[in-house]
Amino acid sequence: MLDRPTANRVLIYSHDTFGLGHLRRCRAIAHALVERRDDVSVLILSGSPIIGSFDFSPRVDFVRIPGVTKRRDGEYSALTLDMGVDEVLGLRAALIRHTAEAFRPDLFIVDKEPLGLRGEVAETLAFLKARGVPLVLGLRDVLDEPALLAPEWQRKNVLPALKTLYDELWVYGLPEVCDPLEGVAVPPSVRRKMRYTGYLRREAPEAEATSKAGGAPEPPFILVTPGGGGDGEALVDWVLRAYESDPGIPWRALVVLGPFMHADRRDAFLARAAALPQVTATVFESRLESLMRASAGVVAMGGYNTFCEILSFDRPALIVPREVPRREQYIRAARAADLGLVAMLVDDGERRAEDMAAALHRLPMQPPPSSAPMPGLLDGLDAVARLAGRHLARPAAAVRRPRPQPAAELAYG
């Protein structure tokens, strides 16, 4: 390791091509690390176009790399730059490598994508590995169904990185709920690197919990959140049609549409909500945790971060998971419903208003997640800080310096 000041540095990479999930997870981990240790600084590498809309704790900062977006056909394109996607990805890879060289981290955490978007982190991983920097892959509890994940990882040539580059795989969940590598053929050496942390507990200050963020109605109200909103139009429409057809739904609703919802659909939803005395709608709220805490129940699509918040604030929840392009949300929601943590309503394509209205009528009587206790369920941030501390506490002289990986072995498929 190169000589540098003694304060520990953690670098976190999040590709952030769509939605808010990756960014919010990395931000929670960064804040947990600096809150638990006064000798740590964290830098987040992110492609999110709205990362600047969030507050960050002291000793946490970010570098925003040029954004890309995933089109409906599954291909990527530049988010704002007038450049081809290959050129943008080359620029991103160079910025990631340069940041790692300049920041000189003591620990590198990669969120979800083992080699980054289209392999953009492979060169940086090899560079840091050669210098003895511990490398960690952070995985949410569910990635996708095995039938889709296995060929995807084979195409991306992920296995060599899991075997030879990464020191540990941190799974932000519990095996009793989900195993992200279930059905994927990985060798025992990779399995031995897995560390289940529990889910990442979220917090909101007492003073914020009753704030009027987003024009929140007086409690009790139901919080409706489709996450970033880019793929949440069906959920919002279904909830609004339920309120339009049944004025007897017992609680008011606050609908947070999300910053990535298409402008035309967003404006149409705002107009429909304004015509309903029981519904308030807003576009974006960076402190969604505060609204979650103040709510009496939640209707959501069931992304990882929303699920963590539902557990953390112990709110009765109705999950309406998406099933394309990934079945991640469906797998998580179905398992959580089986365990008694949430209720689930499957989108059958017809989305009858009376079905949603009936589910909203039941929500006030639904038991909260704490009625199905699970040891260690929300220990994730403490576990992450403990695991990181083992690497950060290691003296530089004791760090093993393995042979650098040839570039050909790390090539993205």
C-alpha positions as CSV (number, residue, x, y, z in Angstrom):
1,M,0.0,0.0,0.0
2,L,1.2,3.5,-0.8
3,D,2.2,5.9,2.0
4,R,-0.7,8.2,2.9
5,P,-2.5,9.8,5.9
6,T,-3.6,7.4,8.6
7,A,-7.3,8.1,8.4
8,N,-9.1,5.1,6.7
9,R,-10.7,5.6,3.4
10,V,-13.6,3.6,1.9
11,L,-14.5,3.8,-1.8
12,I,-18.0,2.6,-2.9
13,Y,-19.0,2.1,-6.5
14,S,-22.6,2.2,-7.6
15,H,-23.4,2.1,-11.3
16,D,-26.9,3.7,-11.0
17,T,-28.4,3.4,-14.4
18,F,-32.0,3.4,-13.3
19,G,-33.9,4.3,-10.2
20,L,-32.8,5.1,-6.7
21,G,-32.1,1.8,-5.1
22,H,-28.4,1.4,-5.6
23,L,-27.6,5.0,-4.5
24,R,-29.8,4.9,-1.4
25,R,-28.3,1.6,-0.3
26,C,-24.7,2.9,-0.8
27,R,-25.6,6.1,1.0
28,A,-27.0,4.2,4.0
29,I,-23.8,2.1,4.2
30,A,-21.5,5.1,3.9
31,H,-23.4,6.9,6.7
32,A,-23.3,3.9,8.9
33,L,-19.5,3.6,8.5
34,V,-18.8,7.2,9.5
35,E,-21.3,7.2,12.3
36,R,-19.6,4.2,13.9
37,R,-16.0,5.2,13.4
38,D,-14.5,8.7,13.6
39,D,-11.4,7.6,11.6
40,V,-13.2,6.8,8.3
41,S,-14.0,8.9,5.2
42,V,-16.2,7.5,2.4
43,L,-16.3,8.4,-1.2
44,I,-19.2,7.2,-3.4
45,L,-18.8,6.8,-7.2
46,S,-22.2,7.1,-8.8
47,G,-23.9,7.6,-12.1
48,S,-27.1,8.8,-10.6
49,P,-28.3,12.1,-12.0
50,I,-29.9,13.2,-8.7
51,I,-27.2,12.2,-6.3
52,G,-26.8,15.9,-5.5
53,S,-30.4,16.1,-4.2
54,F,-29.5,14.0,-1.2
55,D,-27.9,15.1,2.1
56,F,-24.7,13.5,3.1
57,S,-23.0,13.2,6.5
58,P,-19.7,14.8,7.3
59,R,-16.8,12.6,5.9
60,V,-19.1,11.3,3.1
61,D,-18.8,12.7,-0.4
62,F,-19.5,11.6,-3.9
63,V,-18.0,11.7,-7.4
64,R,-20.7,11.7,-10.1
65,I,-19.6,9.9,-13.3
66,P,-21.5,10.5,-16.6
67,G,-24.9,8.9,-16.5
68,V,-26.3,6.2,-18.8
69,T,-29.8,4.9,-19.0
70,K,-31.3,1.6,-20.0
71,R,-33.8,1.8,-22.8
72,R,-36.9,-0.4,-23.1
73,D,-35.1,-2.7,-25.6
74,G,-32.5,-3.5,-22.9
75,E,-29.7,-1.5,-24.5
76,Y,-27.9,1.5,-22.9
77,S,-27.5,5.0,-24.1
78,A,-25.9,8.2,-22.7
79,L,-28.2,10.0,-20.3
80,T,-27.3,13.6,-21.3
81,L,-24.0,13.6,-23.2
82,D,-24.1,13.6,-27.0
83,M,-21.8,10.6,-27.2
84,G,-22.1,7.0,-28.1
85,V,-22.6,4.5,-25.2
86,D,-19.2,2.9,-25.8
87,E,-17.5,6.2,-25.6
88,V,-19.4,7.1,-22.4
89,L,-18.5,3.8,-20.8
90,G,-14.9,4.3,-21.6
91,L,-15.0,7.7,-20.0
92,R,-16.7,6.3,-16.9
93,A,-14.1,3.5,-16.6
94,A,-11.2,6.0,-16.9
95,L,-12.8,8.3,-14.2
96,I,-13.4,5.3,-11.9
97,R,-9.7,4.2,-12.3
98,H,-8.4,7.8,-11.8
99,T,-10.6,8.3,-8.7
100,A,-9.3,5.1,-7.2
101,E,-5.7,6.1,-7.9
102,A,-6.1,9.5,-6.4
103,F,-8.3,8.6,-3.4
104,R,-6.2,5.5,-2.4
105,P,-8.9,3.6,-0.5
106,D,-8.2,1.1,2.2
107,L,-11.4,-0.8,1.2
108,F,-13.3,-0.9,-2.1
109,I,-17.0,-1.9,-2.0
110,V,-18.8,-2.7,-5.3
111,D,-22.6,-2.6,-5.3
112,K,-24.3,-5.6,-7.0
113,E,-22.5,-5.6,-10.4
114,P,-19.2,-7.7,-9.9
115,L,-17.4,-6.1,-12.8
116,G,-19.5,-2.9,-13.0
117,L,-21.6,-1.8,-15.9
118,R,-20.3,-3.6,-18.9
119,G,-17.1,-4.4,-17.1
120,E,-16.2,-0.7,-16.4
121,V,-14.7,-1.6,-13.0
122,A,-12.6,-4.6,-14.0
123,E,-9.4,-2.6,-14.5
124,T,-9.8,-0.8,-11.2
125,L,-10.4,-4.0,-9.4
126,A,-7.2,-5.5,-10.8
127,F,-5.3,-2.2,-10.0
128,L,-6.4,-2.2,-6.3
129,K,-6.0,-5.9,-5.9
130,A,-2.4,-5.6,-6.9
131,R,-1.9,-3.0,-4.2
132,G,-3.4,-5.2,-1.5
133,V,-6.7,-3.3,-1.1
134,P,-9.5,-5.5,0.2
135,L,-12.3,-5.9,-2.3
136,V,-15.9,-6.5,-1.3
137,L,-18.9,-7.2,-3.5
138,G,-22.2,-6.1,-1.8
139,L,-25.3,-8.0,-2.9
140,R,-28.9,-7.4,-2.1
141,D,-30.9,-10.3,-0.8
142,V,-32.3,-11.2,-4.3
143,L,-30.7,-10.6,-7.7
144,D,-33.0,-12.4,-10.1
145,E,-34.4,-15.9,-10.6
146,P,-31.7,-18.4,-11.2
147,A,-32.8,-19.2,-14.7
148,L,-32.0,-15.7,-15.7
149,L,-29.1,-14.8,-13.4
150,A,-26.9,-17.8,-14.2
151,P,-26.7,-17.2,-18.0
152,E,-26.3,-13.4,-17.4
153,W,-23.3,-14.0,-15.1
154,Q,-21.8,-16.5,-17.5
155,R,-22.1,-13.9,-20.3
156,K,-20.5,-11.2,-18.2
157,N,-17.7,-13.6,-17.2
158,V,-18.4,-12.9,-13.5
159,L,-17.0,-16.2,-12.0
160,P,-13.3,-15.4,-12.4
161,A,-13.8,-12.2,-10.4
162,L,-15.7,-13.9,-7.7
163,K,-13.0,-16.6,-7.4
164,T,-9.8,-14.5,-7.7
165,L,-10.5,-10.8,-7.1
166,Y,-13.1,-10.4,-4.3
167,D,-12.1,-11.1,-0.7
168,E,-15.7,-11.2,0.6
169,L,-19.3,-11.1,-0.7
170,W,-21.6,-9.3,1.7
171,V,-25.2,-10.2,1.4
172,Y,-27.5,-7.5,2.8
173,G,-30.2,-9.9,4.1
174,L,-30.7,-13.2,5.8
175,P,-30.5,-16.8,4.3
176,E,-33.8,-17.6,6.0
177,V,-35.4,-15.0,3.7
178,C,-33.5,-15.3,0.4
179,D,-30.2,-16.6,-1.0
180,P,-29.1,-14.4,-3.9
181,L,-27.0,-17.2,-5.4
182,E,-29.6,-19.9,-5.1
183,G,-29.5,-22.1,-8.2
184,V,-26.3,-20.5,-9.5
185,A,-23.4,-22.9,-9.8
186,V,-20.6,-21.2,-7.9
187,P,-17.7,-23.2,-6.3
188,P,-17.4,-23.8,-2.6
189,S,-14.6,-21.3,-2.4
190,V,-17.0,-18.5,-3.4
191,R,-19.7,-19.7,-1.0
192,R,-17.1,-19.5,1.8
193,K,-16.7,-15.8,1.0
194,M,-20.4,-15.0,1.6
195,R,-21.3,-13.0,4.8
196,Y,-25.0,-12.5,5.5
197,T,-25.4,-9.2,7.4
198,G,-29.1,-8.9,7.9
199,Y,-31.2,-6.1,6.3
200,L,-30.0,-2.5,6.4
201,R,-31.9,-0.7,9.2
202,R,-33.1,2.8,8.2
203,E,-33.7,5.7,10.6
204,A,-35.5,9.0,10.6
205,P,-35.1,11.7,13.3
206,E,-38.1,12.2,15.6
207,A,-38.4,15.8,14.5
208,E,-38.6,14.8,10.8
209,A,-41.1,12.1,11.3
210,T,-44.1,14.5,11.8
211,S,-42.8,17.1,9.3
212,K,-44.9,18.2,6.3
213,A,-42.4,16.9,3.8
214,G,-44.0,16.5,0.5
215,G,-47.2,18.2,1.8
216,A,-48.0,15.1,3.8
217,P,-51.5,14.9,5.2
218,E,-52.2,14.6,8.9
219,P,-51.8,11.1,10.2
220,P,-53.1,8.5,9.7
221,F,-52.3,8.2,6.1
222,I,-51.1,5.5,3.7
223,L,-47.8,6.1,1.9
224,V,-47.8,4.9,-1.7
225,T,-44.3,4.8,-3.2
226,P,-43.2,3.3,-6.5
227,G,-39.5,4.0,-5.7
228,G,-37.9,6.1,-8.4
229,G,-41.1,6.0,-10.4
230,G,-39.6,5.0,-13.7
231,D,-41.5,1.7,-13.7
232,G,-44.2,2.5,-11.2
233,E,-47.0,3.9,-13.4
234,A,-49.1,0.7,-13.1
235,L,-49.1,0.8,-9.3
236,V,-50.0,4.4,-9.1
237,D,-52.8,4.1,-11.6
238,W,-54.2,1.1,-9.7
239,V,-54.2,2.9,-6.4
240,L,-55.8,6.0,-7.9
241,R,-58.5,4.0,-9.6
242,A,-59.2,2.3,-6.2
243,Y,-59.8,5.7,-4.6
244,E,-61.8,6.9,-7.6
245,S,-64.1,3.9,-7.4
246,D,-64.4,3.6,-3.6
247,P,-64.6,6.8,-1.5
248,G,-65.0,4.6,1.6
249,I,-61.3,3.6,1.9
250,P,-60.6,4.4,5.5
251,W,-57.3,6.3,5.2
252,R,-56.0,9.1,3.2
253,A,-53.2,8.4,0.8
254,L,-49.9,10.2,0.1
255,V,-48.5,9.2,-3.3
256,V,-44.8,10.0,-3.9
257,L,-44.5,9.5,-7.7
258,G,-40.7,9.4,-7.9
259,P,-38.3,11.6,-9.9
260,F,-37.9,9.2,-12.9
261,M,-41.6,9.0,-13.9
262,H,-42.3,10.2,-17.4
263,A,-43.5,13.8,-17.3
264,D,-46.8,13.2,-19.1
265,R,-47.8,10.4,-16.8
266,R,-46.6,12.3,-13.8
267,D,-48.7,15.4,-14.7
268,A,-51.8,13.2,-15.4
269,F,-51.4,11.5,-12.0
270,L,-51.1,14.8,-10.2
271,A,-54.3,16.1,-11.8
272,R,-56.2,12.9,-10.9
273,A,-54.9,13.1,-7.3
274,A,-55.9,16.7,-7.0
275,A,-59.5,15.7,-7.8
276,L,-59.6,13.2,-5.0
277,P,-60.2,14.6,-1.5
278,Q,-58.6,11.5,0.1
279,V,-55.4,11.6,-2.0
280,T,-52.3,13.9,-1.9
281,A,-49.6,13.5,-4.5
282,T,-46.0,14.8,-4.8
283,V,-43.2,14.1,-7.2
284,F,-40.1,13.5,-5.0
285,E,-39.0,13.5,-1.4
286,S,-35.4,12.9,-0.5
287,R,-36.3,12.1,3.1
288,L,-38.7,9.3,2.3
289,E,-37.8,7.6,5.6
290,S,-39.5,10.4,7.5
291,L,-42.7,9.9,5.5
292,M,-42.5,6.1,6.0
293,R,-42.1,6.6,9.8
294,A,-45.1,9.0,9.9
295,S,-47.3,6.7,7.9
296,A,-49.9,4.2,9.1
297,G,-49.2,1.7,6.3
298,V,-47.3,1.4,3.0
299,V,-48.2,0.4,-0.5
300,A,-45.1,-0.2,-2.6
301,M,-43.5,-2.2,-5.4
302,G,-41.1,-4.0,-3.1
303,G,-37.7,-2.9,-4.1
304,Y,-34.9,-3.6,-1.6
305,N,-34.6,-0.2,0.0
306,T,-38.4,0.1,0.5
307,F,-38.5,-3.3,2.0
308,C,-35.7,-2.3,4.5
309,E,-37.7,0.8,5.4
310,I,-40.9,-1.2,5.9
311,L,-39.1,-3.5,8.3
312,S,-37.3,-0.7,10.1
313,F,-40.3,1.4,10.8
314,D,-42.5,-1.7,11.3
315,R,-45.3,-0.6,9.0
316,P,-48.1,-2.8,7.7
317,A,-47.3,-3.1,4.0
318,L,-49.0,-4.2,0.8
319,I,-46.4,-5.1,-1.9
320,V,-47.3,-5.1,-5.5
321,P,-44.1,-6.4,-7.2
322,R,-43.1,-6.0,-10.7
323,E,-42.0,-9.1,-12.6
324,V,-40.2,-7.6,-15.6
325,P,-37.4,-7.1,-16.6
326,R,-36.4,-9.0,-13.3
327,R,-38.4,-11.1,-10.9
328,E,-36.4,-9.8,-8.0
329,Q,-39.3,-7.9,-6.4
330,Y,-41.7,-10.8,-6.9
331,I,-39.3,-13.3,-5.3
332,R,-38.7,-11.1,-2.3
333,A,-42.4,-10.2,-1.8
334,A,-43.5,-13.8,-2.1
335,R,-41.0,-15.0,0.5
336,A,-41.7,-12.1,2.8
337,A,-45.5,-12.8,2.5
338,D,-44.9,-16.5,3.3
339,L,-43.0,-15.4,6.5
340,G,-45.8,-13.0,7.5
341,L,-43.8,-9.9,7.1
342,V,-45.9,-8.2,4.4
343,A,-49.0,-8.8,2.3
344,M,-48.7,-9.2,-1.5
345,L,-51.1,-8.3,-4.3
346,V,-50.1,-9.8,-7.7
347,D,-50.5,-7.6,-10.8
348,D,-52.6,-9.8,-13.1
349,G,-52.5,-7.4,-15.9
350,E,-56.2,-6.5,-15.4
351,R,-55.7,-4.6,-12.2
352,R,-59.3,-4.4,-11.1
353,A,-60.0,-1.3,-9.0
354,E,-62.1,-3.3,-6.5
355,D,-59.2,-5.7,-5.8
356,M,-56.9,-2.8,-4.8
357,A,-59.7,-1.2,-2.8
358,A,-60.3,-4.4,-0.9
359,A,-56.5,-4.7,-0.1
360,L,-56.5,-1.1,1.1
361,H,-59.5,-1.8,3.3
362,R,-57.6,-4.7,4.9
363,L,-54.3,-2.8,5.4
364,P,-55.4,-1.1,8.7
365,M,-56.0,-4.5,10.3
366,Q,-52.8,-6.1,9.0
367,P,-50.2,-7.0,11.6
368,P,-46.8,-5.2,11.3
369,P,-43.6,-7.1,10.4
370,S,-42.6,-7.3,14.1
371,S,-45.5,-9.8,14.6
372,A,-43.2,-12.3,12.8
373,P,-39.9,-11.7,14.6
374,M,-36.7,-13.0,13.1
375,P,-33.3,-12.8,15.0
376,G,-30.8,-10.5,13.3
377,L,-33.3,-9.3,10.7
378,L,-32.2,-5.6,10.8
379,D,-28.6,-6.0,12.0
380,G,-27.2,-5.2,8.5
381,L,-25.5,-1.8,9.2
382,D,-23.9,-3.0,12.4
383,A,-22.6,-6.1,10.6
384,V,-21.3,-4.1,7.7
385,A,-19.4,-1.7,10.0
386,R,-18.0,-4.7,11.9
387,L,-16.9,-6.5,8.7
388,A,-15.4,-3.3,7.3
389,G,-13.6,-2.7,10.5
390,R,-11.8,-6.0,10.2
391,H,-10.2,-4.8,7.0
392,L,-9.6,-1.2,8.0
393,A,-7.9,-2.3,11.3
394,R,-5.4,-4.5,9.4
395,P,-2.0,-2.9,9.3
396,A,-0.6,-2.2,5.9
397,A,2.4,-4.4,6.4
398,A,0.1,-7.4,6.9
399,V,-1.9,-7.0,3.7
400,R,-1.3,-9.8,1.3
401,R,-0.2,-8.6,-2.2
402,P,-1.3,-11.3,-4.7
403,R,-0.1,-11.4,-8.3
404,P,-2.1,-9.0,-10.5
405,Q,-4.7,-10.7,-12.7
406,P,-4.0,-10.6,-16.4
407,A,-6.4,-8.4,-18.2
408,A,-7.6,-11.2,-20.4
409,E,-8.9,-13.1,-17.4
410,L,-11.0,-10.2,-16.3
411,A,-12.5,-9.3,-19.7
412,Y,-16.2,-8.7,-19.7
413,G,-18.1,-11.2,-21.8
